[in-house]
Amino acid sequence: MSDKYLDLVSGGLPAALAKKLGLPRPARLRRTDPSSVDVPLAPGPVLVLSDPRSMGDADAVAEGLLDWDVDVRRDARLGEHGRWGGVVVVLTRLAHPAELSEPALALGSVLRQLAPGARVVTLSRPAPPAGQDGDPAVAAARQGVDGFLRSLAKELRAGATANGLVLGDGVGVAAPSVRGGLRFLLSARSAFVDGQLLAVGTDGGHPPADWARPLAGSVAVVTGAARGIGAAVARVLARDGAQVVGVDVPAAGESLAAVMNEVHGTALQLDITAPDAAERILAVARARYGHLDIVVHNAGILRDKLLANMTPDRFDGLLAVNVTAPLRMNETFAVPGTLGGPGTSPRIISLASTSGIAGNRGQTNYATAKAGIIGMTRSLAPALAQAGGTVNAVAPGFIETDMTATIPPLPRQISRRSSSLQQGGQPVDVAEAIAFLASPQAGGINGQVLRVCGQLLVGQ
C-alpha cells in the first residue's frame, strides 16, 4: 500500500511546509529490490572508530571491510562536501563508561556528514547476567552502549539507521556471523531495522561461497506464501539462491501458484493446522529437492477485538494458526537429522510481532500468540544448536500490507509515524531479515528476536 503522505513531503513546497510546521518528514529508504542484489554495500566511504582499548579489533574490522571493496577510512576528516556511507564503532574492549566518551564524540562530529540512508553499527560485548560476579565498571560500560545506541538511532534523519552487534565474550570480530551481521546492517537489506542490538553468541556459521547468493543449494519452505510478507519472503529467498516450497490454504491456491511460478518454486495447498502438516511438507520437499533446510513459519491471521468483546472462536482460532501449528510442526522439524542437506544447516525462522513484545490494544489474542512464538524460539535454541542449526524470530512492526490497509485512516497514520523512521515498513524489509537469519553466515545467531520495526516508540 502506498504512503501518500511520504510521497507528498518528499520534495518541493510540501516538504518545505512540513519542515516549517514541524511535521514528520519521512525519507525514502535505501532498500533492496527482491529481484536483484544490492550494490554497492554502502552509499559512501565507511569510517571505523573505536575506543583506545579496542583499536586492534577495529583494525581487523577495517581489513575485513576492504575484502568487500568498501572505501574504508580511519580518519574522520572527509572533506567539506563528502558524505559518509556508514560508521562502524568498535567497543569490544570497553572497561569503564568514561571510555565511551571519545568514540561517541568522534561519531557525533561526523553525523552531519552522513549520506541519506547511511548506517551506524556498533560492535560491543554483553553485560554480565544478573547474579554473576564481575567488575561493575565493565558491566556499566557494556550496558551503557545499549542506551547510547538506541538513543542515537532516534536522532538520525534522512533514512539513516543505527544498530549494534553484541558479541559473546568468546566471539572475535572476524567470526563469520559478526562479519555477516555487519554486512547485513551496513547494506540496504536492513532498511527498516533501527535501534536494534543483535546478539552473536558463538563463532558458528561460515561465509557463503557467493555473498550475492548465500542460500544456493538450500531448500526452504514458507508458510502463508500466497501474498504479503510470505510472498516477499519467497521472492527474496529465491533471489538468494534457495529452492522454495510455498504453502498456503486451498482458498489462496491461485495466488500461491502465481508466486511459486514467479520464483520457480513448488506450491503446496495445505492447512497448517492439520496434524500431519509437517510430514506432508517434508514429503513434498524431499520428493522434489531431496532435502529441506529452512523453515519459515510466516502464516498467521488476525482476529482483533477488545478482550471484553472477545469470543472463544476468535481467541482459540487465532492461537491454533499463529502459535499452536508452528509448535506442532516443530515437533517434527526440530528432531535432529530432519532438516539440513549436503553442506547446509537447519534453520527455523518464525514471525513474531512487536505486539508480542509491547502489547497492543485489541490484540490480546494476537499478542499472546506472538509472545508465545518468542518463547518457543528461545526454548528450541539449544536443541537446534546441538543439531548444528539455529532457530530465530523476526518481529515486524507496522508493515504496509493488505492486512494493515484495513486499519482506519487515523490509527494507520499514527502507526506509520510512531517509529524513528516515521513510516511503515515494506514486506521486503521483513523478508531480508529472514533471508539473513537463514544464511550460512548467521550460524552464530541463535534464539534471538530481530525487530523489523523502524524503532517503534514502544517496547524494548
Phi and psi in degrees as a GROMACS rama.xvg file:
@    title "Ramachandran Plot"
@    xaxis  label "Phi"
@    yaxis  label "Psi"
@TYPE xy
-78.0451  142.628  SER-2
-96.5533  95.6141  ASP-3
-65.184  -32.1923  LYS-4
-64.9613  -44.2148  TYR-5
-59.4475  -43.27  LEU-6
-60.2888  -39.4073  ASP-7
-68.1877  -42.0809  LEU-8
-95.7056  16.0797  VAL-9
-79.1162  -6.67089  SER-10
177.148  170.143  GLY-11
72.2638  -156.083  GLY-12
-61.076  -41.8357  LEU-13
-59.0264  -38.0179  PRO-14
-65.1666  -42.5311  ALA-15
-64.917  -39.9968  ALA-16
-66.343  -42.3151  LEU-17
-60.5433  -40.0997  ALA-18
-64.1119  -43.8935  LYS-19
-64.4743  -37.8979  LYS-20
-86.1826  -4.01201  LEU-21
73.0687  25.0107  GLY-22
-82.5671  159.479  LEU-23
-57.8295  139.434  PRO-24
-128.889  73.5859  ARG-25
-62.7611  144.673  PRO-26
-101.273  150.978  ALA-27
-67.9873  127.886  ARG-28
-82.621  149.98  LEU-29
-79.5133  101.904  ARG-30
-116.033  169.086  ARG-31
-90.4913  165.978  THR-32
-104.076  123.267  ASP-33
-57.2981  -17.312  PRO-34
-97.6924  -2.75538  SER-35
-149.833  163.663  SER-36
-83.6096  158.605  VAL-37
-90.5029  120.994  ASP-38
-139.109  134.995  VAL-39
-80.4764  175.638  PRO-40
-66.0071  -40.3129  LEU-41
-133.952  151.427  ALA-42
-84.3368  29.6633  PRO-43
164.022  -177.611  GLY-44
-59.4182  153.327  PRO-45
-112.966  123.743  VAL-46
-92.5406  133.562  LEU-47
-111.611  118.222  VAL-48
-115.218  164.432  LEU-49
-161.933  164.563  SER-50
-77.6815  161.976  ASP-51
-56.9003  -36.752  PRO-52
-70.0883  -24.6853  ARG-53
-99.0783  14.1499  SER-54
-62.5991  -36.0216  MET-55
-63.5762  -42.8683  GLY-56
-65.2221  -36.9977  ASP-57
-64.0004  -38.2199  ALA-58
-60.3957  -42.5546  ASP-59
-65.6296  -38.9746  ALA-60
-63.5212  -44.0353  VAL-61
-61.5019  -42.6597  ALA-62
-62.4501  -38.8017  GLU-63
-65.1965  -37.9855  GLY-64
-65.0284  -34.4304  LEU-65
-61.4507  -30.2424  LEU-66
-62.7503  -21.293  ASP-67
-100.808  15.8278  TRP-68
61.085  34.1741  ASP-69
-87.4066  141.044  VAL-70
-77.9533  98.5246  ASP-71
-99.3483  134.668  VAL-72
-127.044  148.211  ARG-73
-111.916  -7.50852  ARG-74
-107.136  128.724  ASP-75
-75.1508  -4.30437  ALA-76
-83.3019  107.937  ARG-77
-106.073  -24.4583  LEU-78
110.9  154.086  GLY-79
-60.3351  -36.5711  GLU-80
-106.075  4.73905  HIS-81
-79.2898  161.498  GLY-82
-135.415  130.931  ARG-83
-79.284  132.977  TRP-84
-83.8277  -20.142  GLY-85
-172.52  158.794  GLY-86
-134.443  126.413  VAL-87
-108.51  124.624  VAL-88
-112.947  111.466  VAL-89
-94.4029  116.318  VAL-90
-129.256  35.9312  LEU-91
-75.8861  -13.2306  THR-92
-124.742  23.6412  ARG-93
-57.065  136.541  LEU-94
-122.557  -8.87113  ALA-95
-156.487  143.121  HIS-96
-55.4322  -32.0542  PRO-97
-63.0867  -24.1841  ALA-98
-72.9738  -12.3005  GLU-99
-78.6296  -17.8111  LEU-100
-59.7572  -48.3589  SER-101
-61.3137  -52.9171  GLU-102
-67.3929  -32.118  PRO-103
-64.7664  -44.912  ALA-104
-71.4337  -33.0601  LEU-105
-63.7221  -40.5818  ALA-106
-63.9855  -44.4126  LEU-107
-58.296  -32.2397  GLY-108
-71.0889  -15.322  SER-109
-112.161  -0.860314  VAL-110
-61.3912  -33.0461  LEU-111
-72.8839  -8.60501  ARG-112
-105.328  13.7347  GLN-113
-73.719  137.814  LEU-114
-72.9537  155.872  ALA-115
-55.3884  133.229  PRO-116
75.8762  17.8251  GLY-117
-70.0478  165.993  ALA-118
-127.182  138.129  ARG-119
-114.99  128.45  VAL-120
-131.242  128.193  VAL-121
-101.839  146.859  THR-122
-117.8  121.374  LEU-123
-144.117  -175.175  SER-124
-117.907  155.302  ARG-125
-76.6821  147.299  PRO-126
-68.0837  145.315  ALA-127
-59.1292  145.063  PRO-128
-64.9779  156.81  PRO-129
-56.9421  137.081  ALA-130
89.9289  -8.10853  GLY-131
-93.5943  132.356  GLN-132
-63.7231  146.378  ASP-133
173.957  177.186  GLY-134
-80.1823  118.937  ASP-135
-58.6345  -32.1223  PRO-136
-67.155  -40.336  ALA-137
-64.9436  -44.2845  VAL-138
-61.5713  -41.2515  ALA-139
-64.7208  -40.6213  ALA-140
-64.6567  -45.3464  ALA-141
-67.194  -41.8261  ARG-142
-69.6387  -29.612  GLN-143
-61.0061  -32.4597  GLY-144
-61.1404  -36.8569  VAL-145
-58.6191  -52.6699  ASP-146
-64.5575  -38.6768  GLY-147
-61.4389  -48.5861  PHE-148
-65.1639  -46.549  LEU-149
-65.2884  -36.1605  ARG-150
-70.8486  -41.951  SER-151
-57.8227  -42.3534  LEU-152
-58.6851  -31.5911  ALA-153
-78.8397  -10.0715  LYS-154
-95.4417  -18.9607  GLU-155
-74.7598  154.33  LEU-156
-134.617  -179.241  ARG-157
58.1319  35.7968  ALA-158
76.8342  7.37261  GLY-159
-75.8623  150.587  ALA-160
-131.812  161.07  THR-161
-133.351  127.044  ALA-162
-141.999  167.683  ASN-163
-137.953  151.462  GLY-164
-108.503  129.435  LEU-165
-108.381  109.695  VAL-166
-89.661  127.563  LEU-167
-53.8208  153.242  GLY-168
-59.3278  -22.4804  ASP-169
-99.1067  6.75232  GLY-170
-100.307  124.87  VAL-171
-85.9441  162.073  GLY-172
-68.9821  -16.6871  VAL-173
-94.6489  4.25922  ALA-174
-60.449  146.2  ALA-175
-54.1054  -41.8116  PRO-176
-73.9459  -25.4697  SER-177
-70.955  -46.0573  VAL-178
-64.8868  -41.9083  ARG-179
-64.2015  -42.4215  GLY-180
-64.7374  -39.3894  GLY-181
-64.1001  -42.5902  LEU-182
-62.8103  -42.7458  ARG-183
-61.452  -47.4115  PHE-184
-72.3393  -25.5409  LEU-185
-78.6044  -23.7278  LEU-186
-87.1118  173.285  SER-187
-69.3338  -12.3163  ALA-188
-66.3269  -21.1118  ARG-189
-103.032  29.5836  SER-190
-52.8327  -39.1375  ALA-191
-108.658  14.175  PHE-192
-97.0521  118.953  VAL-193
-149.938  137.366  ASP-194
68.9111  26.3063  GLY-195
-111.296  145.271  GLN-196
-117.683  120.26  LEU-197
-109.36  125.448  LEU-198
-83.5673  132.65  ALA-199
-109.74  104.132  VAL-200
-86.8268  -24.9562  GLY-201
-140.743  174.372  THR-202
-82.6736  10.1518  ASP-203
-61.5489  166.438  GLY-204
91.3555  173.496  GLY-205
-153.734  153.137  HIS-206
-64.9344  144.533  PRO-207
-72.4776  155.483  PRO-208
-63.5039  -31.3202  ALA-209
-137.41  112.798  ASP-210
-62.7931  -24.7427  TRP-211
-77.8731  -24.2249  ALA-212
-134.626  66.2541  ARG-213
-68.0557  -16.8424  PRO-214
-101.13  12.2659  LEU-215
-56.2374  131.308  ALA-216
91.1596  -7.03919  GLY-217
-94.2752  154.964  SER-218
-122.755  128.569  VAL-219
-124.81  146.703  ALA-220
-113.891  136.828  VAL-221
-124.945  118.498  VAL-222
-85.9001  152.235  THR-223
64.3955  41.4609  GLY-224
-90.1659  1.55819  ALA-225
-75.8171  -23.3723  ALA-226
-159.072  174.107  ARG-227
56.8239  -134.695  GLY-228
-62.6884  -40.9689  ILE-229
-60.3829  -42.4068  GLY-230
-65.2324  -39.9075  ALA-231
-64.1529  -39.1912  ALA-232
-61.2926  -45.6944  VAL-233
-58.7193  -43.3162  ALA-234
-65.2758  -43.6431  ARG-235
-70.397  -41.0238  VAL-236
-61.4597  -41.6346  LEU-237
-65.6058  -42.014  ALA-238
-57.8881  -37.154  ARG-239
-83.3295  5.54912  ASP-240
109.273  -4.0124  GLY-241
-81.5692  149.791  ALA-242
-85.06  135.012  GLN-243
-119.693  132.206  VAL-244
-105.035  116.365  VAL-245
-98.2691  133.511  GLY-246
-119.849  135.134  VAL-247
-160.498  169.929  ASP-248
-69.0788  155.025  VAL-249
-54.8788  -32.9685  PRO-250
-62.8328  -22.4627  ALA-251
-101.179  17.8636  ALA-252
-57.8295  -41.0228  GLY-253
-66.1352  -45.2815  GLU-254
-64.6182  -40.6967  SER-255
-61.5951  -44.7693  LEU-256
-60.9745  -38.8003  ALA-257
-64.6249  -43.3341  ALA-258
-66.1511  -44.2177  VAL-259
-68.6157  -34.9259  MET-260
-62.9697  -38.399  ASN-261
-62.1737  -39.4102  GLU-262
-100.104  7.43987  VAL-263
58.2722  41.3995  HIS-264
-107.479  -165.477  GLY-265
-118.349  127.151  THR-266
-92.4183  135.229  ALA-267
-131.439  111.573  LEU-268
-82.6391  117.244  GLN-269
-160.44  137.11  LEU-270
-86.7219  115.74  ASP-271
-69.4653  -11.1599  ILE-272
-81.0415  -4.21771  THR-273
-64.2846  139.791  ALA-274
-58.8636  -29.3181  PRO-275
-103.702  23.5091  ASP-276
-59.6907  -45.819  ALA-277
-63.298  -43.3628  ALA-278
-63.8337  -38.4642  GLU-279
-68.6771  -39.0777  ARG-280
-63.0554  -46.161  ILE-281
-59.549  -43.3946  LEU-282
-61.9071  -42.8435  ALA-283
-66.6988  -45.6514  VAL-284
-62.2039  -44.325  ALA-285
-70.2813  -36.7994  ARG-286
-66.5741  -36.8061  ALA-287
-86.9872  -40.2333  ARG-288
-124.066  -9.36271  TYR-289
95.9777  -21.0771  GLY-290
-164.557  171.19  HIS-291
-135.723  130.425  LEU-292
-114.691  -38.3627  ASP-293
-122.532  129.185  ILE-294
-117.637  123.852  VAL-295
-113.937  108.326  VAL-296
-84.3438  91.6809  HIS-297
-107.801  -28.8299  ASN-298
-56.7184  136.252  ALA-299
-165.963  162.047  GLY-300
-133.148  162.423  ILE-301
-113.867  139.234  LEU-302
-141.761  62.301  ARG-303
-71.4442  134.176  ASP-304
-163.757  147.186  LYS-305
-59.7525  146.517  LEU-306
-58.7356  -32.8387  LEU-307
-64.1338  -22.1359  ALA-308
-108.557  5.45746  ASN-309
-72.2372  142.077  MET-310
-113.459  157.177  THR-311
-57.1169  -38.7946  PRO-312
-66.1946  -34.4429  ASP-313
-69.4435  -42.9613  ARG-314
-73.435  -54.2281  PHE-315
-69.1409  -37.8343  ASP-316
-64.5223  -38.9218  GLY-317
-67.9891  -44.342  LEU-318
-59.6733  -36.899  LEU-319
-60.6087  -41.1162  ALA-320
-82.2642  -46.1877  VAL-321
-81.6178  -26.314  ASN-322
-135.137  -37.9683  VAL-323
-66.419  -41.1789  THR-324
-63.2728  -48.3771  ALA-325
-59.6063  -39.1715  PRO-326
-59.1673  -46.999  LEU-327
-65.2855  -44.3382  ARG-328
-64.3063  -34.6872  MET-329
-70.0044  -18.4299  ASN-330
-61.9221  -25.4099  GLU-331
-93.9078  -49.3753  THR-332
-66.2561  -30.79  PHE-333
-84.0778  -4.02802  ALA-334
-68.0106  128.551  VAL-335
-53.2764  134.119  PRO-336
92.9414  -8.61154  GLY-337
-77.7929  -48.3194  THR-338
-100.459  150.071  LEU-339
107.177  131.614  GLY-340
-121.983  -163.814  GLY-341
-59.6572  118.406  PRO-342
75.2646  8.30217  GLY-343
-121.725  158.487  THR-344
-120.558  148.052  SER-345
-62.3527  138.095  PRO-346
-137.93  129.305  ARG-347
-123.41  122.501  ILE-348
-126.52  128.221  ILE-349
-118.418  150.266  SER-350
-87.667  112.922  LEU-351
-96.4044  -149.945  ALA-352
-167.555  152.673  SER-353
-63.3093  -22.6541  THR-354
-63.7917  -31.0735  SER-355
-77.5909  -11.0534  GLY-356
-100.507  -46.9117  ILE-357
-108.082  -10.6773  ALA-358
80.5289  162.446  GLY-359
-158.005  134.492  ASN-360
-57.6661  132.544  ARG-361
80.9012  7.52672  GLY-362
-129.962  40.3502  GLN-363
-60.8337  -38.1796  THR-364
-69.8774  -46.2351  ASN-365
-65.0537  -45.0738  TYR-366
-64.0859  -37.153  ALA-367
-59.5065  -47.1488  THR-368
-64.5573  -44.0083  ALA-369
-73.8088  -33.101  LYS-370
-66.193  -35.8137  ALA-371
-61.6852  -38.3421  GLY-372
-59.6952  -40.3301  ILE-373
-65.2806  -43.4034  ILE-374
-62.2796  -42.2045  GLY-375
-58.9951  -43.8114  MET-376
-61.5155  -47.6787  THR-377
-66.0646  -36.82  ARG-378
-68.4792  -36.7769  SER-379
-78.2288  -16.1098  LEU-380
-56.1515  -45.9331  ALA-381
-61.7822  -40.0815  PRO-382
-66.3585  -40.9601  ALA-383
-67.2854  -35.2304  LEU-384
-63.0085  -40.1177  ALA-385
-64.6044  -27.365  GLN-386
-89.3874  6.17896  ALA-387
81.4127  15.9624  GLY-388
-123.096  -169.577  GLY-389
-140.331  157.558  THR-390
-136.219  127.625  VAL-391
-141.559  170.278  ASN-392
-130.576  151.018  ALA-393
-117.363  129.801  VAL-394
-113.13  97.3477  ALA-395
-71.5953  153.647  PRO-396
-97.4226  -130.686  GLY-397
-80.3095  114.301  PHE-398
-117.518  137.043  ILE-399
-74.5201  97.5345  GLU-400
-134.576  173.318  THR-401
-59.1116  -31.8597  ASP-402
-67.3157  -47.7643  MET-403
-74.5849  -17.8947  THR-404
-66.9688  -17.7176  ALA-405
-83.3036  -8.52884  THR-406
-68.9165  138.37  ILE-407
-54.3969  151.005  PRO-408
-53.8325  -47.7807  PRO-409
-65.957  -50.7033  LEU-410
-59.485  -33.0477  PRO-411
-64.7774  -42.648  ARG-412
-65.9193  -40.3603  GLN-413
-61.2823  -43.397  ILE-414
-62.3737  -40.8761  SER-415
-63.3213  -44.6003  ARG-416
-85.9573  -3.36623  ARG-417
-81.7355  -7.76824  SER-418
-93.3259  164.288  SER-419
-62.4239  -27.6769  SER-420
-87.5754  -3.44495  LEU-421
58.5061  35.1962  GLN-422
-162.76  166.977  GLN-423
-81.4128  158.492  GLY-424
-85.5216  173.039  GLY-425
-111.821  153.991  GLN-426
-52.1798  -34.1596  PRO-427
-63.3365  -28.5342  VAL-428
-63.3442  -43.0543  ASP-429
-68.3181  -40.6938  VAL-430
-61.5811  -39.9574  ALA-431
-64.6556  -39.3638  GLU-432
-64.4979  -41.1375  ALA-433
-64.7263  -43.8236  ILE-434
-62.0352  -38.1843  ALA-435
-63.2126  -48.0718  PHE-436
-65.9236  -22.3705  LEU-437
-82.5775  -10.683  ALA-438
-80.0333  159.733  SER-439
-64.1099  -29.9255  PRO-440
-74.8273  -6.30404  GLN-441
-98.4667  17.6289  ALA-442
-65.6987  -16.8198  GLY-443
-91.9582  4.79612  GLY-444
-110.143  113.658  ILE-445
-145.775  135.12  ASN-446
73.6756  21.6051  GLY-447
-103.929  159.963  GLN-448
-120.609  114.926  VAL-449
-100.321  116.773  LEU-450
-84.217  130.106  ARG-451
-115.848  81.4022  VAL-452
-140.896  4.70269  CYS-453
66.4151  19.3504  GLY-454
61.0363  66.7477  GLN-455
-56.4806  145.823  LEU-456
-84.0109  42.3996  LEU-457
-141.066  160.544  VAL-458
69.2002  -153.244  GLY-459
